[in-house]
Amino acid sequence: MSKGKKYAIVDIETTGGRASRHRITEIGIVLFDGEQITDKFESLINPECNIPAGITRLTGITNEMVKAAPRFHELARTIVEMTEGAVFVAHNVRFDYEFLREEFKRLGYTFSRRKLCTVRLSRKVFPGLPSYSLGNLIKHFGFVVDARHRALADAVATTELLEKALQQQDTASEVKLLVNMGIKETRLPKNMSIEQIQNIPEETGVYYFHNQQRDVVYVGKSNNIRKRIAQHFADTTSKGAEIRKQVADITYEVTGSELVALLLESQEIKRLLPPINRAQRGRRFSYAINSYYDKNGYRCFNVIRNTAQARKEHDIISEYPSMSSAKGRLNYVRQQLELCSSMTNLFPSRSACFHFHLKQCRGSCAGQESAEAYNERADMAYTYLRTVFDEDFLLIDVGRNNEEKSVVLVRDGKYQGFGFLSEEEAHDINTIERELRTCVAYPDTSRIIQRFMSDKPAVKVVRLG
């Protein structure tokens, strides 16, 4: 690393707290070689959106001040050149770093730097302080700052804090550990370097650990592949030791979409059966709903253990991870179609079932409804239980870059696969089917999709007629 660019201390001011939604209004960069400041840069930035009044009160930056300021793309090259080859330093580094990454992402550029957080460093080097906010640390150490909550002034204060920390005994090892994402180099697998880990993208996707024979020994998913892999190698548990012992190489696939990463991870674990993976290896769930006809010709249902023998002997309709989830699903269908609680084996009875007395069963168990009439609804239940989803639809999510979208197709009640397409192509079912990466629909696949839709209600759903 060239002298003068050992550390790039960065501070930004923004229109709000979320990098995906808000924009940068000012940036300050200080280059520090570990002993002295070698360069500085500051600029207001036109965020191309309104600055809320509350933010103006905090920073003093007004809409009028940024009106004639350069837009981010006009400063992008300067920011890249000043931070290149340096450790990216900030107080609460995740905030500043993620805002810059998001701004560069909008330009189609991947911004990636080694990072050092002075909040975490201060906690280690100056333990026992009541607060580690920049304002309180400035006050505690008596730093002179002209304009708090302005980018360059805060970047200079952070530089003073870093300089003071570096003067303390054993700080160098703490800095190295933090920059190396908590990994001690002695814990890395043989023939693997910190630089290899640093070159892995900080993107959402699936990663693969390979052994010396190139066999996959572990598959994982993360919203930040590099960070998750670093956590594996910093792990001091028996699993971490097993990974370090077996891993000789790492590959990955960026998906952009968390949903696609979840689906791909699940599929790859079942396909490759990596020895270190414990969860998601099973291709079947432990419980199932089966259907049969009783001696009077009524279609009945039951929840049973999903064994190989059971699959040979019974008509298995659907599989579930637990007894309670299977019974819950069956009970929901019973209520919707007014089925007999005895014939669904939810509340077995030798005579009229409990729900018949509540007028929630039409009396098949009491001889008041024929098998033919009852089975019309029971057949509907059979069809409904066979599918997790009762309609065809697309889930459209973020892609691997700004030029594309990820698309997940559900058809005939089952997951069909995923693909990456342009915004226009993502709504053309013929193109989707042609470009689709078809996948096996395992029992847990539908649960992954259901959970994602529940947790991310804003995800775009396109229903297919």
Disulfide bonds with the S-S distance in Angstrom:
none
